[in-house]
Amino acid sequence: MQLDIDAGKPAELLRAIERRLPAFAAQLRGQPVRVQIAGSAAPSRTLLRNVCSSVEAAGATRLEIED
């Protein structure tokens, strides 16, 4: 999964992830997931925490954040 931090504000990015993630939940269930952070800005702790929670709730077995 790629996350472009420059694509919008953290709240907007989180809403987009929450809209799109259910469509991929079946593919994520039981699989390791790598989230690649792209962009010039640093991701906020709140955004990272919420992304991790959302991916975990989708059923991923392992989560890796690549900055």
N, C-alpha and C positions, 0 to 999 in steps of 0.2 A: 504494500500500500504506500503510495506517495502522497505527501501532504506539503503543499506549497504555501508557506506562511505569508508570502507576499500577495496571495489571492484575495485577501480580505481581512477584516477584523476577526479576532479570535472567536467572538460570539457567532459571527456569520459562518466561519469555518466549521464550528461545532454543529450548527444547525444543518449545514450541508452534509456533514458526516452522518448525522443522525437520520437524515432523509435517505441517504444512499446505502447505509450499512445493512438494513434489513434485507435488501435484495441479494446481498452476498453472504448472509449469515450461514446458509447451508454449506457454502464453500469454505468458510472459515472454521466451522465446527470441527474440533478435533485436530486442527492443523496449527503448526507454528506460524506466526505472523511477524513480519518485519515492517515497521513503519519508518519510511525514509523521509526525513525532514529536509525540504528544499526552501531556498529563499535567503534573502540577505538579513532579515530580522531574526532575532532570537525568539523561539517559541515561549509562550508564557507557561508558567507552572500549572495554572488552571487548565489551559488547553491540553497540555500533555496528560494531566491527570484524568480529564474527561475522555480523551481519546483512548487512553488505556482502559478505563472503565467500560467504555462502549465496546471495544474489541473483546475484552474479557467476557462481557455479557453475551456477545455473539457466539461464544463457545471456543475461542482459541485456547490451545493448550499451552502455548509459550508465546511470549511477546518480547520483541526486541525493538528498541528505538535506536535508529541510526541518524545521528545529527550531522 
